[in-house]
């Protein structure tokens, strides 16, 4: 009896079923994630993160995305934008200082990426924050951070390409990225 070849995965489906990750590996991934959180202003190439977690670069990148739902670079961008937003809202530091303090090497890259992710420029975020000062001292910091966390389920380059083409993302497209 001839064997039937396996059906190829549909668009948006994983080629292999996702297996639960080893708890020891998850602890290693969390160690790398904690390092990024503690020093998000530093450069965190995959090689450095893999060394911190004690696994190969390819295994680290694949496992991090599987465990946290986004690639390590996108996670780091999220943290940097969160910090920049907080500094814009809560301090009078110049935008240039905020860009360099949050790990950006170029003011232009900071401004462009910030605008692509948040939909507003850093100066507009600052102006809006100063115009709408509300007493937030009774709201836990973790709730504020979660509410202000940028959505990076879609890569910035993908957002630019869609804007240029005039298309809107679909839920299936977001799963592919």
NUVO-410475 format. One record per residue: residue in three letters; x, y, z of N, C-alpha, C, CB in turn. Coordinates in Angstrom, 1 decimal. Glycine has a CB too. Layout:
BEGIN
- Ala,X,Y,Z,X,Y,Z,X,Y,Z,X,Y,Z
...
END
This chain:
BEGIN
- Unk,0.8,-1.2,0.0,0.0,0.0,0.0,0.9,1.2,0.0,-1.0,0.0,1.2
- Unk,0.7,2.2,-1.0,1.5,3.4,-1.0,1.3,4.3,0.2,1.3,4.1,-2.3
- Unk,2.4,4.9,0.7,2.2,5.8,1.8,1.8,7.2,1.3,3.5,5.9,2.6
- Unk,1.0,7.8,2.0,0.5,9.2,1.7,1.5,10.2,2.3,-1.0,9.4,2.2
- Unk,2.0,11.1,1.5,2.9,12.1,2.0,2.1,13.0,3.0,3.6,12.9,0.9
- Unk,2.8,13.5,4.0,2.1,14.4,5.0,1.7,15.7,4.3,3.1,14.8,6.1
- Unk,0.5,16.2,4.7,0.0,17.4,4.1,0.8,18.6,4.6,-1.5,17.5,4.6
- Unk,1.2,19.5,3.6,2.0,20.6,4.0,1.1,21.6,4.9,2.5,21.4,2.8
- Unk,1.8,22.3,5.8,1.0,23.2,6.7,0.3,24.3,5.9,1.9,23.8,7.7
- Unk,-0.8,24.7,6.3,-1.6,25.8,5.7,-0.8,27.1,6.0,-3.0,25.9,6.2
- Unk,-1.1,28.1,5.2,-0.5,29.4,5.5,-0.8,29.9,6.9,-1.0,30.5,4.4
- Unk,0.2,30.3,7.6,0.0,30.8,9.0,0.2,29.7,10.0,-1.3,31.4,9.1
- Unk,0.2,28.4,9.6,0.4,27.3,10.5,1.9,27.0,10.7,-0.3,26.0,10.1
- Unk,2.2,26.5,11.9,3.6,26.1,12.1,3.9,24.9,11.4,3.9,26.0,13.7
- Unk,5.2,24.7,10.9,5.5,23.5,10.1,5.6,22.3,11.0,6.9,23.7,9.5
- Unk,5.9,22.5,12.3,5.9,21.5,13.3,5.1,21.9,14.5,7.4,21.2,13.8
- Unk,4.4,20.9,15.1,3.6,21.3,16.2,4.5,21.8,17.3,2.8,20.1,16.7
- Unk,4.0,22.8,18.1,4.8,23.4,19.1,4.7,22.5,20.4,4.2,24.8,19.5
- Unk,5.9,22.1,20.8,6.0,21.2,22.0,6.2,22.1,23.2,7.1,20.1,21.8
- Unk,5.7,21.6,24.3,6.0,22.4,25.6,7.5,22.5,25.8,5.3,21.8,26.8
- Unk,8.0,23.6,26.3,9.4,23.8,26.5,9.8,23.3,27.9,9.7,25.3,26.4
- Unk,11.0,22.9,27.9,11.7,22.3,29.1,11.7,23.4,30.2,13.1,21.8,28.8
- Unk,11.4,23.2,31.4,11.4,24.2,32.5,12.8,24.8,32.7,10.9,23.6,33.8
- Unk,13.8,24.0,32.5,15.2,24.5,32.7,15.5,25.5,31.5,16.2,23.3,32.6
- Unk,15.1,25.2,30.3,15.3,26.1,29.2,14.5,27.4,29.5,14.8,25.5,27.9
- Unk,13.3,27.3,30.0,12.5,28.5,30.3,13.2,29.4,31.3,11.1,28.1,30.7
- Unk,13.8,28.8,32.3,14.5,29.5,33.3,15.7,30.3,32.7,15.0,28.6,34.4
- Unk,16.4,29.6,31.7,17.5,30.2,31.0,17.0,31.4,30.1,18.2,29.2,30.1
- Unk,15.9,31.2,29.5,15.3,32.3,28.7,14.9,33.5,29.5,14.1,31.8,27.9
- Unk,14.3,33.2,30.7,13.9,34.2,31.6,15.2,35.0,32.1,13.1,33.7,32.8
- Unk,16.3,34.3,32.3,17.5,34.9,32.8,17.9,35.9,31.7,18.6,33.9,33.0
- Unk,17.9,35.6,30.4,18.3,36.5,29.4,17.3,37.6,29.3,18.3,35.8,28.0
- Unk,16.0,37.4,29.5,15.0,38.4,29.4,15.2,39.4,30.6,13.5,37.8,29.5
- Unk,15.5,38.9,31.8,15.8,39.7,32.9,17.0,40.6,32.7,16.0,38.8,34.2
- Unk,18.0,40.1,32.0,19.2,40.9,31.7,18.8,42.0,30.8,20.3,40.0,31.0
- Unk,17.9,41.7,29.8,17.5,42.8,28.9,16.7,43.8,29.6,16.7,42.2,27.7
- Unk,15.8,43.4,30.5,15.0,44.3,31.3,15.9,45.2,32.2,14.0,43.6,32.2
- Unk,16.9,44.7,32.8,17.7,45.4,33.7,18.6,46.4,33.0,18.6,44.5,34.5
- Unk,19.0,46.1,31.8,19.9,47.0,31.0,19.5,47.1,29.6,21.4,46.4,31.1
- Unk,18.2,47.5,29.4,17.7,47.6,28.0,18.4,48.7,27.2,16.2,47.9,28.1
- Unk,19.2,49.6,27.8,19.9,50.6,27.1,21.2,50.0,26.4,20.3,51.7,28.0
- Unk,21.6,48.8,26.8,22.7,48.2,26.2,22.4,47.4,25.0,23.4,47.2,27.3
- Unk,23.4,47.1,24.2,23.2,46.3,23.0,23.0,44.9,23.4,24.4,46.5,22.0
- Unk,22.0,44.2,22.9,21.7,42.8,23.2,21.6,42.0,21.9,20.5,42.7,24.0
- Unk,22.7,41.8,21.2,22.6,40.9,20.0,22.3,39.4,20.5,23.9,40.9,19.2
- Unk,21.7,38.7,19.6,21.3,37.3,19.9,22.5,36.5,20.5,20.8,36.6,18.7
- Unk,23.7,36.8,20.0,24.9,36.0,20.4,25.1,36.3,21.9,26.2,36.5,19.7
- Unk,25.0,37.5,22.4,25.1,37.8,23.8,24.0,37.2,24.6,25.2,39.4,24.0
- Unk,22.8,37.2,24.2,21.7,36.6,24.9,21.8,35.1,25.0,20.4,37.0,24.2
- Unk,22.3,34.5,23.9,22.5,33.1,23.9,23.6,32.7,24.9,22.9,32.6,22.5
- Unk,24.6,33.5,25.0,25.7,33.2,26.0,25.1,33.3,27.4,26.8,34.2,25.8
- Unk,24.3,34.3,27.7,23.7,34.5,29.0,22.8,33.3,29.3,22.8,35.8,29.1
- Unk,22.1,32.7,28.3,21.2,31.6,28.6,21.8,30.3,28.4,20.0,31.7,27.7
- Unk,23.1,30.2,27.9,23.8,29.0,27.8,23.3,28.0,26.7,23.7,28.3,29.1
- Unk,22.8,28.6,25.6,22.3,27.8,24.5,22.9,28.4,23.2,20.8,27.7,24.4
- Unk,22.7,27.7,22.1,23.2,28.2,20.8,22.3,29.4,20.4,23.2,27.1,19.7
- Unk,22.8,30.2,19.5,22.1,31.4,19.0,20.8,31.0,18.3,23.0,32.2,18.0
- Unk,20.8,30.0,17.4,19.6,29.6,16.7,18.6,29.1,17.7,19.9,28.6,15.6
- Unk,19.0,28.3,18.6,18.1,27.7,19.6,17.5,28.7,20.5,18.8,26.6,20.4
- Unk,18.3,29.7,20.9,17.9,30.8,21.7,16.8,31.6,21.0,19.0,31.7,22.1
- Unk,17.1,32.0,19.8,16.1,32.9,19.0,14.8,32.1,18.8,16.7,33.3,17.7
- Unk,14.9,30.9,18.4,13.6,30.1,18.2,12.9,29.8,19.5,14.0,28.7,17.6
- Unk,13.6,29.5,20.6,12.9,29.2,21.9,12.3,30.5,22.5,13.9,28.6,22.8
- Unk,13.0,31.6,22.4,12.5,32.8,22.9,11.2,33.2,22.3,13.6,34.0,22.8
- Unk,11.2,33.2,21.0,10.0,33.5,20.2,8.8,32.6,20.6,10.2,33.5,18.7
- Unk,9.1,31.3,20.8,8.1,30.3,21.1,7.6,30.6,22.5,8.7,28.9,21.0
- Unk,8.5,30.9,23.5,8.1,31.1,24.9,7.4,32.4,25.1,9.3,31.1,25.7
- Unk,7.8,33.5,24.4,7.3,34.8,24.7,6.4,35.4,23.6,8.4,35.8,25.0
- Unk,6.4,34.8,22.5,5.5,35.2,21.4,6.1,36.3,20.5,4.2,35.7,22.0
- Unk,7.2,36.8,20.8,7.9,37.8,19.9,9.4,37.5,19.9,7.6,39.2,20.4
- Unk,10.1,37.9,18.9,11.5,37.7,18.8,12.2,38.6,19.9,12.1,38.0,17.4
- Unk,13.5,38.2,20.3,14.2,39.0,21.3,14.4,40.4,20.9,15.5,38.3,21.5
- Unk,14.7,40.7,19.7,14.9,42.1,19.2,13.6,42.9,19.4,15.4,42.2,17.8
- Unk,12.5,42.4,19.1,11.3,43.1,19.2,10.9,43.3,20.7,10.1,42.4,18.5
- Unk,11.2,42.3,21.5,11.0,42.5,23.0,11.9,43.7,23.5,11.4,41.2,23.7
- Unk,13.1,43.7,23.0,14.0,44.8,23.5,13.5,46.2,23.0,15.4,44.6,23.0
- Unk,13.0,46.2,21.8,12.4,47.5,21.3,11.2,47.9,22.1,12.0,47.3,19.8
- Unk,10.4,46.9,22.5,9.3,47.3,23.4,9.7,47.9,24.7,8.4,46.0,23.7
- Unk,10.7,47.3,25.3,11.2,47.8,26.6,11.8,49.3,26.4,12.3,46.9,27.1
- Unk,12.5,49.5,25.3,13.1,50.8,25.1,12.0,51.8,24.9,14.1,50.7,23.9
- Unk,11.0,51.5,24.1,9.9,52.5,23.8,9.2,52.7,25.1,9.0,51.9,22.7
- Unk,8.9,51.7,25.9,8.3,51.9,27.2,9.0,52.9,28.1,8.1,50.6,28.0
- Unk,10.3,52.7,28.2,11.2,53.6,29.0,11.2,55.0,28.5,12.6,53.0,29.1
- Unk,11.3,55.1,27.2,11.3,56.4,26.5,10.0,57.1,26.8,11.6,56.3,25.0
- Unk,8.9,56.4,26.7,7.5,57.0,26.9,7.4,57.5,28.3,6.4,56.0,26.6
- Unk,7.9,56.7,29.3,7.9,57.1,30.7,8.7,58.4,30.9,8.4,56.0,31.6
- Unk,9.9,58.4,30.3,10.8,59.6,30.5,10.2,60.8,29.9,12.2,59.3,29.9
- Unk,9.6,60.6,28.7,8.9,61.8,28.0,7.8,62.3,28.9,8.4,61.4,26.7
- Unk,7.1,61.4,29.5,5.9,61.8,30.3,6.3,62.4,31.7,5.0,60.6,30.5
- Unk,7.3,61.8,32.3,7.6,62.2,33.7,8.8,63.1,33.9,7.8,60.9,34.4
- Unk,9.6,63.4,32.9,10.7,64.2,33.1,10.7,65.4,32.1,12.0,63.4,33.0
- Unk,11.6,66.3,32.3,11.8,67.4,31.3,13.1,67.2,30.5,11.8,68.7,32.0
- Unk,13.7,66.0,30.5,14.9,65.8,29.8,14.7,66.0,28.3,15.4,64.3,30.0
- Unk,15.7,66.6,27.6,15.6,66.7,26.2,15.4,65.4,25.5,16.8,67.5,25.6
- Unk,14.7,65.4,24.4,14.4,64.2,23.7,15.7,63.5,23.2,13.5,64.4,22.4
- Unk,16.7,64.2,22.9,18.0,63.6,22.5,18.6,62.8,23.7,19.0,64.7,22.1
- Unk,18.6,63.4,24.9,19.1,62.6,26.0,18.3,61.4,26.3,19.1,63.5,27.3
- Unk,17.0,61.5,26.1,16.1,60.3,26.4,16.4,59.2,25.3,14.6,60.7,26.3
- Unk,16.7,59.6,24.1,17.0,58.6,23.1,18.3,57.9,23.4,17.2,59.3,21.7
- Unk,19.3,58.6,23.8,20.6,58.0,24.1,20.5,57.2,25.4,21.7,59.0,24.2
- Unk,19.7,57.7,26.4,19.6,57.0,27.7,18.8,55.7,27.6,18.9,57.9,28.7
- Unk,18.0,55.6,26.6,17.2,54.3,26.4,17.9,53.4,25.4,15.8,54.7,26.0
- Unk,19.1,53.7,25.0,19.9,52.7,24.2,19.9,53.0,22.7,19.3,51.4,24.4
- Unk,19.4,54.1,22.2,19.4,54.4,20.8,20.7,55.1,20.4,18.2,55.3,20.3
- Unk,21.3,54.7,19.3,22.6,55.3,18.9,22.3,56.5,18.0,23.4,54.3,18.2
- Unk,21.1,56.7,17.5,20.8,57.8,16.5,19.5,58.4,16.9,20.8,57.3,15.1
- Unk,19.4,59.7,17.0,18.2,60.4,17.3,17.1,60.1,16.1,18.4,61.9,17.4
- Unk,17.6,60.1,14.9,16.7,59.8,13.8,16.1,58.5,13.8,17.5,60.0,12.5
- Unk,16.9,57.4,14.2,16.3,56.1,14.3,15.3,56.0,15.4,17.5,55.1,14.5
- Unk,15.7,56.7,16.6,14.8,56.7,17.7,13.4,57.3,17.3,15.4,57.5,18.9
- Unk,13.5,58.5,16.7,12.2,59.2,16.3,11.4,58.4,15.4,12.6,60.5,15.8
- Unk,12.0,57.8,14.4,11.3,57.1,13.3,10.7,55.8,13.9,12.2,56.7,12.2
- Unk,11.5,55.1,14.7,10.9,53.8,15.3,9.9,54.1,16.3,12.1,53.0,16.0
- Unk,10.1,55.2,17.1,9.1,55.6,18.1,7.7,55.9,17.4,9.6,56.8,18.9
- Unk,7.8,56.7,16.4,6.6,57.1,15.6,6.0,55.8,15.0,7.0,58.1,14.5
- Unk,6.8,54.9,14.4,6.2,53.7,13.8,5.5,52.8,14.8,7.3,52.9,13.1
- Unk,6.0,52.8,16.0,5.4,51.9,17.0,4.2,52.5,17.7,6.5,51.5,18.0
- Unk,4.4,53.8,18.1,3.3,54.4,18.9,2.3,55.2,18.0,3.9,55.3,19.9
- Unk,2.7,55.5,16.8,1.8,56.3,15.9,2.0,57.8,16.2,0.4,55.9,16.1
- Unk,2.8,58.2,17.1,3.0,59.6,17.4,4.5,59.9,17.6,2.3,60.0,18.7
- Unk,5.0,61.1,17.4,6.4,61.4,17.6,6.6,61.6,19.0,6.7,62.7,16.8
- Unk,7.9,61.5,19.5,8.2,61.7,20.9,7.7,63.1,21.4,9.7,61.6,21.1
- Unk,7.9,64.2,20.6,7.4,65.5,21.1,5.9,65.6,21.2,7.9,66.6,20.1
- Unk,5.2,64.9,20.4,3.7,64.9,20.5,3.3,64.1,21.8,3.0,64.2,19.3
- Unk,4.0,63.0,22.0,3.7,62.2,23.3,3.9,63.1,24.5,4.6,60.9,23.3
- Unk,5.0,63.8,24.5,5.3,64.7,25.6,4.3,65.8,25.8,6.7,65.3,25.4
- Unk,3.9,66.4,24.7,2.9,67.5,24.7,1.6,67.0,25.2,2.7,68.1,23.3
- Unk,1.1,65.8,24.7,-0.1,65.2,25.2,-0.1,64.8,26.7,-0.5,64.0,24.3
- Unk,1.1,64.3,27.1,1.2,63.9,28.5,1.1,65.1,29.4,2.5,63.2,28.7
- Unk,1.7,66.2,29.0,1.7,67.4,29.8,0.4,68.1,29.8,2.8,68.4,29.3
- Unk,-0.4,68.0,28.7,-1.7,68.6,28.6,-2.8,67.8,29.4,-2.1,68.7,27.1
- Unk,-2.6,66.5,29.5,-3.6,65.7,30.2,-2.9,65.1,31.5,-4.1,64.6,29.3
- Unk,-2.5,65.9,32.4,-2.0,65.4,33.7,-3.1,65.0,34.6,-1.1,66.5,34.4
- Unk,-3.1,63.7,34.9,-4.1,63.1,35.8,-3.5,62.5,37.0,-5.0,62.1,35.0
- Unk,-4.1,62.4,38.1,-3.5,61.8,39.3,-3.5,60.3,39.1,-4.3,62.2,40.5
- Unk,-2.3,59.8,38.9,-2.2,58.3,38.7,-1.4,57.7,39.8,-1.4,58.0,37.4
- Unk,-1.3,58.4,40.9,-0.6,57.9,42.1,-1.2,56.7,42.7,-0.3,59.0,43.1
- Unk,-2.5,56.5,42.5,-3.2,55.4,43.1,-3.3,54.1,42.2,-4.7,55.8,43.5
- Unk,-2.8,54.3,41.0,-2.8,53.1,40.1,-1.5,52.4,40.2,-3.1,53.6,38.6
- Unk,-1.5,51.1,40.4,-0.2,50.4,40.5,0.7,50.6,39.2,-0.4,48.9,40.7
- Unk,2.0,50.7,39.4,2.9,50.9,38.3,2.8,49.8,37.3,4.3,51.0,38.9
- Unk,2.6,48.5,37.7,2.5,47.4,36.8,1.3,47.6,35.8,2.5,46.1,37.5
- Unk,0.2,48.1,36.3,-1.0,48.3,35.5,-0.7,49.5,34.5,-2.2,48.7,36.4
- Unk,-0.1,50.5,35.0,0.3,51.7,34.1,1.2,51.2,33.0,0.9,52.8,34.9
- Unk,2.2,50.4,33.3,3.1,49.9,32.3,2.4,49.0,31.3,4.3,49.1,32.9
- Unk,1.6,48.1,31.7,0.8,47.3,30.8,-0.1,48.1,29.9,0.0,46.2,31.6
- Unk,-0.7,49.1,30.4,-1.6,49.9,29.6,-0.8,50.7,28.6,-2.4,50.9,30.5
- Unk,0.4,51.1,28.9,1.2,51.9,28.0,2.2,51.1,27.1,2.0,52.9,28.8
- Unk,2.2,49.8,27.2,3.1,48.9,26.5,2.7,49.0,25.0,3.0,47.5,27.0
- Unk,3.7,49.3,24.2,3.5,49.3,22.7,3.2,47.9,22.2,4.6,49.9,22.0
- Unk,2.4,47.8,21.2,2.0,46.6,20.5,3.0,46.3,19.4,0.6,46.6,20.0
- Unk,3.9,45.3,19.6,4.9,44.9,18.6,4.7,43.5,18.1,6.3,45.1,19.2
- Unk,3.4,43.2,17.9,3.2,41.8,17.3,3.5,41.9,15.8,1.7,41.4,17.5
- Unk,3.6,43.0,15.2,3.9,43.2,13.8,5.2,43.9,13.7,2.8,43.9,13.0
- Unk,6.2,43.5,12.9,7.4,44.1,12.8,7.2,45.5,12.2,8.4,43.3,11.8
- Unk,8.1,46.4,12.6,8.0,47.8,12.1,8.1,47.9,10.6,9.1,48.7,12.8
- Unk,9.0,47.1,10.0,9.2,47.1,8.6,7.9,46.6,7.9,10.4,46.3,8.1
- Unk,7.2,45.7,8.5,6.0,45.2,7.9,4.9,46.3,8.0,5.5,43.9,8.7
- Unk,4.9,47.0,9.1,3.9,48.1,9.2,4.2,49.2,8.1,4.0,48.8,10.6
- Unk,5.4,49.5,7.9,5.7,50.5,6.8,5.3,50.0,5.5,7.2,50.8,6.8
- Unk,5.6,48.7,5.2,5.2,48.1,3.9,3.7,48.1,3.7,5.8,46.7,3.7
- Unk,2.9,47.8,4.7,1.5,47.9,4.6,1.0,49.3,4.4,0.9,47.2,5.9
- Unk,1.6,50.2,5.1,1.1,51.6,5.0,1.4,52.1,3.5,1.9,52.5,6.0
- Unk,2.5,51.7,3.0,2.8,52.1,1.6,1.9,51.4,0.6,4.3,51.7,1.3
- Unk,1.5,50.2,0.9,0.5,49.5,0.0,-0.9,49.9,0.3,0.7,48.0,0.1
- Unk,-1.2,50.5,1.4,-2.5,50.9,1.8,-3.4,49.7,2.2,-3.2,51.5,0.6
- Unk,-2.7,48.7,2.8,-3.5,47.5,3.3,-3.5,47.5,4.8,-2.9,46.2,2.7
- Unk,-4.5,46.8,5.3,-4.6,46.7,6.8,-4.2,45.2,7.1,-6.1,47.0,7.3
- Unk,-3.6,45.1,8.3,-3.2,43.7,8.7,-4.4,42.8,9.0,-2.3,43.7,9.9
- Unk,-4.3,41.5,8.7,-5.3,40.6,9.1,-4.8,39.7,10.3,-5.7,39.7,7.9
- Unk,-5.7,39.1,11.0,-5.2,38.3,12.1,-4.3,37.1,11.6,-6.4,37.7,12.9
- Unk,-4.6,36.6,10.4,-3.7,35.5,9.9,-2.4,36.0,9.6,-4.4,34.9,8.7
- Unk,-2.3,37.3,9.0,-1.0,37.8,8.7,-0.2,38.1,10.0,-1.2,39.1,7.9
- Unk,-0.8,38.6,11.0,-0.1,38.8,12.3,0.5,37.6,12.8,-1.0,39.5,13.3
- Unk,-0.1,36.4,12.6,0.4,35.2,13.2,1.7,34.7,12.4,-0.6,34.1,13.1
- Unk,1.8,35.1,11.2,3.0,34.7,10.4,4.2,35.4,10.8,2.7,35.0,8.9
- Unk,4.1,36.6,11.3,5.3,37.5,11.6,6.0,37.1,12.9,4.9,38.9,11.6
END
